[in-house]
Amino acid sequence: MAEEKKKNRTTVEIYGQRYVIAGTESSSHIHLVADKVDLKMREIQSHNRFLDTKQLAVLTAVNTMNEYLKIKEELKKLQQRIGKEES
């Protein structure tokens, strides 16, 4: 039977709000993720000061997912190139 990873509870601050995040990642990793989310929210807010927090959170999620999908596609292309070079 697979061993279940222990969940850590870490308190972080994102855009002035405190959140308790539970997960199997280390506390330092959870803080890193929270810091990146906070920075992205502040970056987007600096370009449009009239966004409310909900709009800002959605735009941050959309921007982050866009970046993730671009990186994932680039990784796929690189893996395909590596595969062709090894053949």
C-alpha positions in Angstrom: 0.0 0.0 0.0 1.4 3.4 -0.9 2.4 5.6 1.9 0.4 8.8 2.2 2.4 12.0 2.3 1.9 14.2 5.4 0.2 17.5 4.6 1.8 20.7 5.9 -0.2 23.7 6.8 1.5 27.0 5.9 0.3 30.5 6.5 1.0 32.9 3.6 0.0 36.4 2.6 -1.2 37.1 -0.9 -2.2 40.6 -1.9 -2.7 41.7 1.7 -4.8 38.6 2.7 -3.6 35.8 4.9 -4.3 32.2 3.7 -3.5 28.8 5.3 -2.4 26.5 2.5 -2.4 22.8 3.1 -0.3 20.6 0.9 2.5 18.0 0.7 5.0 20.5 -0.6 7.6 22.0 1.8 6.7 25.2 3.6 9.4 27.0 1.6 7.9 25.9 -1.7 4.4 27.0 -0.6 5.9 30.4 0.4 7.6 30.7 -3.0 4.4 29.9 -4.9 2.5 32.5 -2.8 5.2 35.1 -3.4 5.0 34.5 -7.1 1.2 34.9 -7.1 1.4 38.0 -5.0 4.0 39.5 -7.4 1.9 38.6 -10.5 -1.3 40.2 -8.9 0.6 43.4 -8.1 2.1 43.5 -11.6 -1.3 43.2 -13.2 -2.8 45.7 -10.8 -0.1 48.2 -11.6 -1.4 48.3 -15.2 -5.0 48.7 -14.3 -5.7 50.2 -10.9 -9.5 50.0 -11.3 -9.7 46.2 -11.0 -11.4 44.8 -7.9 -9.8 41.9 -6.1 -12.0 39.3 -7.8 -11.2 40.6 -11.3 -7.5 40.8 -10.4 -7.5 37.2 -9.2 -9.2 36.0 -12.4 -6.8 37.9 -14.6 -3.9 36.6 -12.6 -5.1 33.0 -13.0 -5.6 33.5 -16.8 -2.2 35.0 -17.2 -0.5 32.3 -15.1 -2.3 29.5 -17.1 -1.3 31.2 -20.3 2.3 31.2 -19.3 2.1 27.6 -18.1 0.6 26.4 -21.4 3.3 28.2 -23.4 6.0 26.6 -21.3 4.4 23.2 -21.5 4.2 23.5 -25.3 7.8 24.6 -25.5 8.8 21.6 -23.3 6.9 19.3 -25.6 8.8 20.7 -28.7 12.2 20.3 -26.9 11.4 16.7 -25.9 10.4 16.0 -29.5 13.7 17.5 -30.8 15.7 15.5 -28.3 13.9 12.4 -29.3 14.7 13.0 -33.0 18.4 13.7 -32.2 18.7 10.4 -30.2 17.2 8.4 -33.1 
